[in-house]
Amino acid sequence: MRVDAIAAALALTLFLYSAMQLTVRIHVVEAPVLRAARGERVPTCRLTSNLTETGLSYLYTYDNGTLVKLVCGP
């Protein structure tokens, strides 16, 4: 019984650690128009199949080894 409790606590700890590491690696990027206005390099944003209720779409891409969530305009 005690071994099961230790294993469950260890599994929960590892799960929470991995979840926190994932959120560190995901960044929400501003709309490409705003980034272009600041002179930044803007990746192409042509995704139209993931439309939300607000009319925005999202494109996931890698930028310098980091997963980036690109918010595209309507």
Stockholm file with secondary structure:
# STOCKHOLM 1.0

chainA/1-74         MRVDAIAAALALTLFLYSAMQLTVRIHVVEAPVLRAARGERVPTCRLTSNLTETGLSYLYTYDNGTLVKLVCGP
#=GR chainA/1-74 SS CHHHHHHHHHHHHHHHHHHHHHHHHCEEECCHHHHHHTTCCCCCCCCCSSCCTTSCEEEEEEETTEEEEEEECC
#=GC SS_cons        CHHHHHHHHHHHHHHHHHHHHHHHHCEEECCHHHHHHTTCCCCCCCCCSSCCTTSCEEEEEEETTEEEEEEECC
//
